[in-house]
Structures are given as structure tokens and as C-alpha cells.
Amino acid sequence: MPVVSITNSDHYGWGENCDGWHLAASANLNVIRERMPQGASETRHLHSSAEQFFYILSGIATLEVSGEIYLLAPGEGFHIPAGIAHSLNNEHVLDLEFLVVSTPPSHGDRVDA
């Protein structure tokens, strides 16, 4: 198995100048490293089948889950079960970098809320 990093993983752009790197992708698991610049946000959504775990590497995440707001600092994470509406935003000065672990993979399983 090769060592995986953002230098040798598939990259994609999304949202407002955000970046993502597929670190692991299989039929049952998806691990993505993402970067959100200051002021960037994602559309509130849910996943019908996929559950997700967000883990903050740097910056401060503002995570809205079912109407509740959580501030996540580096070294903190949050599990979101399938079917729960949520959005992640970077309302702070530094770039936000985080891991998103989804099982099963969440691509194609997104519904805007």
C-alpha cells in the first residue's frame, strides 16, 4: 500500500475557492482532506445513507447541525448520522483544514436542505 498525502491524491475544487483531496476511496469508505478559506461556507444539506465524521486539523469550524451551532477547534471532531441536516462554515481569519470521513461514501448521496 502506498503512503497517501495531498501531494499524490486526487484533487478537486468546490464551493467558494475550497479544495479537497481524496485520501481514501472505496465502496464503503471515503476519507477527504478539505481546505476552506476565510468566509467560505457550504450549502446546508443532508446525506440519505452516508454518516460523516468531521475532524479539524487547523482553523476553527462553525458547524451547524439540526439548528444547533458548534465551534470546533483543531483536534476536535463531530459525528453526523445519516439523514441529519448540517453545514460547515469558516467564519474565522485562518484557513480551515479538516478531514471528512464518510461511510458509505457521500458523493451522490447529498440532498440540499
N, C-alpha and C positions, 0 to 999 in steps of 0.2 A: 504494500500500500504506500503510495507517495505521501509525503508531507504536504499539507494544504495550507495556503495563505492567500491573501488578496492578490499577491503577485502572480499566482498561477491558477486562479479561479475565474470562472465566467463572470464578467461584469455587466451590469445593466444600469441605466439611468431611470429614475422615476420621479414623479411629483415635481416639486419646486427645487430643481438642481440637487436632488438627492441621488445617492449611489448605493448599489447593492452588489454583493459578491456571493455567489452560490458556493458555499464551503462543502456542503454535502447534499446530495440529491438522490433519493431513491424512491421507490414506490410507497414506502412507509414513513420516510423521514426527510425533512428539508431543514438545513441549517444555513442561515444567511447572515452575513455581517452587513450592516447598513450604516450610512452616514447621512445625517440631516443637518444642513447649515442653519444658522440662526434665523428664526422666523418661519421656517418650513413646517408644514403640517400635512397630515394625510386625511382623507375623507373618512368620516365616521362610517364604519362598516361592521359586518359580522361574517363568520365562516360557518356554513351549514354543518360541515363534517369535521373540519380541522380544529384542533385545540392548539394554542400557541403559548410559548414562554418567551418573554422579552427579558434580556439581561443587559444591563447598562455597563458599557466599557469606559466611556468618558462623556462629560457633559451632564446635564440634568434633563430628564424626560418628563414632560407633562402628559400623563396617561389618563384618559377619560374612559371609564368602564361603567356601563349602565347608569350614567348620570353622576357617578362619583369621580372626583379628581384625586389623583395620586401623583406625587413628585418622587421620581426615582433617581437616586444618585449612583455614581459608579460603585459596582459591587452589589447592587440590588437588582432583584428580578420580580416578575409578576406573571402568574399563570392565568390565562384566559380560556375557559372552557368553550367548546363549540357552541354556536348559537347566541353568544353574548356580544352585543354591540360595543364597539370601542374605537378610539382614535388616539394617535400618538402625535405629540407636537414638540417642537423645540422653541420655547419662549425665552431662552436664555442666550447669553453672549457667545459661548463656546459652541463649536460643532458638537452634535450629539452622535456618538457612535455606540452601537448596540448589536447584540445577536438576537435573531428571531429563530426559534426552534419550533417547527410545525410538524404535527403528526395527525393524520396523513398530510402530505404537502398541501399548502393552502392555495396555490395558484389554480385558478379556475373554480374556486370554491368561495368566491367573495361576492357578497351582496351589500350594496350601499344601503345604509340605514338612515 
